[in-house]
Amino acid sequence: MSADSSQTDAPLDEGQPPDEAKRPMRFGKVAMTFFVCLGLLAGVGTFTFGYGKGASYLSNNPETCINCHVMQDHMDSWQQSSHHHVAVCNDCHLPHDFVGKWVTKADNGFFHSLAFTMGGYKDPIQIKPRNKRVTQSTCISCHKDFVHPLLPATAGHDMLSCAHCHADVGHAGR
């Protein structure tokens, strides 16, 4: 027997070329566990997105905000406000630039869904400092001609919040 024939005497898996019969499995247990966990995460995420009416948050419809019962009082007060006919929730609570709008929407959506799922939020819900800055910026953006003399002389310096004096403009009686 030659040296070459001894290598061919080893049993081969049917249907596989000789080179592939000796290769170890491409995906190990760690990789399979990772993909199973990834699949579970995607499944739970898809279910949650559907159950939480996630697609509705991509719209500009104010009715979306009351998907969560904690927002009903805010919706009711907005409907009684002076801004009801000129602005919807997104006009005041999201930046007006494309990227800022979607980043803020995603950020708020994630943390709202986390808070509403896990609990631990104040009822009535309270605006966070970051979102107060967004709202202040949108007030100034819409009313820039009127408020220009009230803005700080140097950009970035503090000024009184518009909602300090006009707290019930967007949400009457709050």
matplotlib code that plots the C-alpha trace (Angstrom):
import matplotlib.pyplot as plt

x = [0.0, 1.3, 1.1, -1.7, -3.9, -3.8, -5.4, -8.3, -9.0, -10.6, -14.4, -15.9, -19.3, -21.4, -22.1, -19.1, -15.8, -12.9, -11.6, -14.9, -15.2, -12.4, -13.4, -14.9, -18.5, -18.5, -20.8, -20.1, -22.5, -21.6, -22.6, -25.8, -26.7, -26.0, -28.3, -31.1, -30.9, -30.8, -33.9, -35.7, -34.8, -36.1, -39.3, -40.0, -39.1, -41.5, -44.3, -43.8, -43.7, -47.0, -48.6, -47.5, -48.8, -45.2, -45.9, -48.4, -45.6, -44.1, -47.0, -47.8, -51.3, -51.9, -54.1, -51.0, -49.9, -52.9, -51.9, -50.7, -53.4, -51.1, -51.2, -55.0, -55.0, -52.3, -54.4, -57.5, -55.6, -54.0, -57.5, -58.5, -55.4, -54.7, -52.3, -54.8, -55.6, -52.0, -49.8, -49.8, -47.7, -44.7, -44.6, -43.8, -42.1, -39.8, -37.0, -37.9, -34.8, -35.0, -32.3, -33.1, -36.8, -36.1, -33.4, -35.6, -38.6, -36.5, -35.0, -38.4, -40.1, -37.5, -37.6, -41.4, -41.9, -39.4, -41.1, -44.6, -43.6, -41.5, -43.4, -41.5, -42.9, -44.7, -48.4, -49.1, -46.0, -43.4, -41.3, -37.5, -34.9, -33.8, -37.3, -37.8, -34.9, -36.5, -39.8, -38.1, -36.3, -39.5, -41.2, -38.4, -38.4, -42.1, -42.2, -38.7, -39.9, -41.7, -39.2, -36.0, -35.6, -36.0, -33.2, -29.9, -27.3, -24.8, -25.9, -26.0, -26.6, -29.5, -32.9, -36.2, -38.2, -41.2, -43.3, -42.4, -44.9, -46.9, -47.4, -50.9, -50.4, -49.8, -51.8, -54.6, -55.2, -52.0]
y = [0.0, 3.4, 6.4, 7.9, 4.9, 4.9, 8.3, 7.2, 4.2, 6.6, 6.5, 9.6, 11.2, 10.5, 13.5, 15.5, 16.0, 14.5, 17.9, 18.9, 15.6, 16.6, 20.2, 21.0, 22.4, 26.0, 27.3, 26.4, 26.3, 29.9, 31.1, 29.1, 30.5, 34.0, 33.6, 32.0, 34.9, 37.4, 35.7, 35.8, 39.5, 40.3, 38.3, 40.1, 43.4, 42.9, 41.7, 44.7, 47.2, 45.7, 45.5, 49.1, 50.5, 51.5, 52.4, 55.0, 57.0, 57.6, 59.9, 63.5, 62.5, 63.8, 60.8, 58.7, 60.4, 58.8, 55.3, 55.4, 56.3, 58.5, 61.0, 61.5, 64.5, 66.1, 65.5, 67.0, 70.1, 70.6, 70.5, 73.4, 75.4, 78.4, 76.3, 73.5, 75.0, 75.8, 73.1, 69.4, 67.5, 67.1, 70.8, 71.7, 68.5, 67.7, 69.7, 71.1, 69.7, 66.2, 64.4, 66.0, 65.1, 61.4, 61.1, 62.7, 60.6, 57.4, 58.5, 59.4, 56.3, 54.0, 55.6, 56.1, 52.4, 51.3, 53.4, 52.4, 48.7, 48.6, 51.3, 54.0, 57.1, 60.0, 60.3, 62.8, 62.3, 65.0, 66.6, 65.8, 68.6, 67.6, 67.8, 71.2, 72.5, 71.1, 72.7, 76.0, 75.8, 75.2, 78.1, 80.4, 78.9, 79.6, 83.0, 84.2, 87.5, 88.4, 87.0, 88.2, 91.2, 88.8, 86.5, 86.7, 89.1, 86.2, 82.9, 80.0, 82.1, 81.5, 83.0, 82.6, 79.7, 80.6, 78.1, 80.0, 82.7, 80.8, 77.5, 77.0, 77.9, 74.4, 72.6, 74.8, 74.5, 72.5]
z = [0.0, -0.8, 1.5, -0.6, -0.3, 3.6, 3.6, 1.4, 3.7, 6.3, 6.2, 4.6, 5.1, 2.1, -0.1, 1.2, -0.5, 1.4, 2.5, 4.2, 6.1, 8.4, 9.0, 12.4, 12.6, 11.5, 14.2, 17.7, 20.7, 21.5, 18.1, 18.1, 21.6, 20.3, 17.3, 19.4, 21.8, 18.9, 17.4, 20.8, 21.2, 17.7, 18.3, 21.7, 20.1, 17.2, 19.5, 21.8, 18.8, 17.5, 20.9, 21.8, 18.5, 17.7, 14.1, 15.2, 16.8, 13.4, 12.6, 13.6, 15.0, 18.6, 19.3, 19.3, 22.5, 24.4, 23.5, 27.1, 29.6, 31.6, 28.8, 28.7, 31.0, 28.9, 25.7, 27.4, 28.6, 25.1, 23.5, 25.8, 25.2, 22.9, 20.8, 20.0, 16.6, 15.6, 17.0, 17.7, 20.3, 17.9, 17.1, 20.7, 22.1, 19.2, 17.6, 14.1, 12.4, 10.7, 12.7, 16.0, 15.6, 15.0, 17.6, 20.3, 19.2, 19.5, 22.8, 24.3, 22.8, 24.4, 27.8, 27.8, 26.9, 29.5, 32.2, 31.3, 31.1, 34.3, 36.3, 38.2, 36.5, 38.1, 37.5, 36.1, 34.0, 34.4, 31.6, 31.9, 31.7, 28.2, 26.9, 28.7, 26.6, 23.4, 24.2, 25.0, 21.7, 19.8, 21.5, 20.4, 16.9, 16.3, 18.0, 17.0, 15.7, 18.9, 21.4, 19.7, 22.1, 25.1, 24.0, 25.9, 24.3, 24.1, 22.6, 25.0, 28.1, 30.4, 29.9, 31.6, 30.4, 28.2, 30.2, 33.4, 32.5, 29.9, 31.6, 30.4, 26.7, 25.5, 28.2, 29.7, 33.4, 34.1]

ax = plt.figure().add_subplot(projection="3d")
ax.plot(x, y, z, "-o")
ax.set_aspect("equal")
plt.show()
